[in-house]
Amino acid sequence: MSIKKTEIRITQRDYAFAIAAGLLIGLLLLPILNTNYPAVFAKFWIVVVPFFLLATPLGLRIAFMIGKKISIVYQIAKFGIIGVSNVLVDLGVLSLVAVLFSTQFSITASTAMFGAVTFYSLFKSISFIVANISSYFWNKYWTFNQRGKKQTNSEFLQFFAVSIVGFLINVIAASTVFNLIVAARTGLSPVQLAQFGTIGAAAGSIIGLAWNFVGYKLWVFKK
């Protein structure tokens, strides 16, 4: 398969989006580190936000240089930046929901909801939906540059269809990883449960992101 060389450009708007995404990534990462890895948070919290404010636009610039040869690399880089930010939205909401259920209702992620299904699946479902809404707007108006395209019912239906499949892939993968880890251990503390929940969420998000990129590019936002 030949690689088509396409003229691409990087604009001030791209840098602005990258900086905004970097700020969002840094800010969302702080409570996740504080909850799951307090020792790491105590040492590095002050450099987290500045690091991503610099690293995100720098990474975009590097992807742009590579994209001059292989154009899709630049689009994948933008999708990846948004993907990372939405993974952190996912993880942040997941942690928040888990804490709320634990403190208000004494329900943890490993508590059985019905049969072998735990409340972790519910927590993960909520966090995925919130992250998915964020993903739609970022990807439509930046990754796939659909500013001039009018929103239609068919676009929403296509996005919904891709997202539902991605949702199922995400939740099933995350729940499977979490349950496999928890099943091999006993007497886990709430902190350990939160850490394993984060591992499961990250695995589900990565697999779901791969599916979503293909579906969004080839169907929902195709030009």
N, C-alpha and C positions, 0 to 999 in steps of 0.2 A: 504494500500500500504506500503510495507516494504521499509526502507531507506537503500540503499546499502552503506556500508562503504568502501571507496576507499583510498588507500595510496596517499597522496599528499605531495608536498614539496614546500618550499619557497626559492628562490634563490636570489643572489645578483642582478641578472637581474630584478627580480620582484621589489626589493627595488628601483632600479634605475628608473624603469618605474613609480613607485608610487611617488617618489620624483619629477620626471619630470612633472607628472600629477599635483601634488600639487603646483608646481611652476606656471604651466599654469593656474590652477584654481585661485590662488591668484592674478596673474597679470591681468587676464581677469575680475575678480570681481571688481577691483579698478575703471575702467572707468564706470562700470555699477552702482556702488554705488555713484560715483561722479555725474552722470547724474540724477539718480532717487532719491537718498537719500543723498543729500549734507551734511546734518547735521551729519548723521552717518559716512559718509566718513571723515569729518573733525575731528571727535573724534578717529576713529579707523584705519585710513588708514595705519598707520605705523606698525600695528601688523597683518594685513591681510595676507601678503605673508609668514612671519615666521610661523604663525599659521597653514596654510595649508601645508607648507613644513614639519612640524612635525606631524600634525594630519593624513595626508594621509598614510604615511608608517605605523604609529601606528595602524590606522584602518585596514590596510591590514594584519598586524600581528595578530590582534584580530580575524579577519575573518579566518585566517589560522588556529588558535587554534580551532575555532568552526568547521572549515572544516575537521579537523581530525575525527570528529564524523559524520558530514553531508557534504560530499565533495562539493556538488553544492553551498554551502554557499560561499566558497572561490572564485569560478568562478563568482558568482553573485556580490561579493564585487569588483572584478576587473572590471566587466562590469559597476557596479555602479560608480566607480571612473572615468572611461572613460565617462560614461553617464553624470556625473556632469560637467566634463570639456567641453564636447560637448554641453551641455545645455548653458554653459557660452559662448562658441563660438557662439552659436545660438543667445543668447541675445546680445552679443557684436556686432555682425554683424548687427542684427536688429536695435540696437541703432544707429550705424554708418550710415546705409542706411537711417533711418528716419531723422537724422540730415542733411545728404547731400541733400535729397529731400526737406526738409524744408528750408534750407538756399539757395540752388541753384535754386529751382523751385517753392518755396512757396507752396509746397504740403505737407500736414500733413497726419498722419495715418488715420484720420477720413474722409478725402476727398473722395468723391464718384468717383470710377473709371468707373463703368458701372452698372446701376441698383442699387441694394442694396449692391453691392460689393465695398468695400473701398480699398484704396491703402495699408492699413495694410496687406491685404492678399498677395499683391505683395511683400511687405517688408519681410513678414514672409516666403514666398516661397524662396526668395534669401538667407535668413539667414539659412534656413533649409538645402538647397543644400550644402552650404559651410560646415556646421556642419556634414552633412552626409558623405562627402568625408573624413573628419578627422576621423569620427567614423569607417569607413571601415578599414583603416590601423591600428589604435590602436587595434581594436577588433581582426582582423586577426592575428596580430603578437604578441599580448599579451594575451587578454582575452581567446581566443580559441586556442592559441599556434599553429599556422599553418605555422611556419617558414619553415618546410621541405616539405610542400605541394606546388606543382607547381600551379601557377595561370592558370586557364583554362577559356575558353569562357563561359562554363556552369556555373562556379562559379560566374562570373560577371553578367550573366543573372539572376541567382538566387538572388544574392545580389540586383540587380536592381529591381527585382519583389517585394521582401520583402520591399525594401526601398520606392518604389512607394506607396505601401499600407500604410506604416508608414508615408510617406509624406502626404497623403490624411487625415489620422487620425490626424496627428499633426496640419496641417493647418486648418482643419475644427473645431477641438476642440479649437484651439487658437483663431480663428476668432469668433467662437460662444461665448466664454467667454468674449472676448474684446467687441463685439457688445452688449452683454447683459448688461455689466457694463456701457458702454457709453450711451446706450439708456435710462438708468434711470437717467441720469444727463445732465445738460445743462451748457453752459459757461465754459467748461473745458479749462484749460491752457495747453500749450505745455508740461510742466513738468508733469501734471496730466495724459495727454494722454500717455506720455512715461511710466509712472508708471503702468497704466492699460494695456498698451501693453506688458510690462514685465510680468504681472500676466497672461495674456492670453498665452504668449509664454511659460511660465513655465508649465502651465496646459497642453498645447499641447505636450510639450516635454516629460513630465512624462508618459502620455498615449501612446505616440509613442514609448518610450523606452521599455515599457512592451511588446508591440507587436514585436519590433525588436529583443529583447533577445530570445523570443521563436522562431522566424523565423530564426535567425542566428544559434542558437544552434541545432535546429532540422532539418534544411534543408541546409543552406549555408555552414556552417563550421562543419557539423557533421563528426565524425571520424569513 
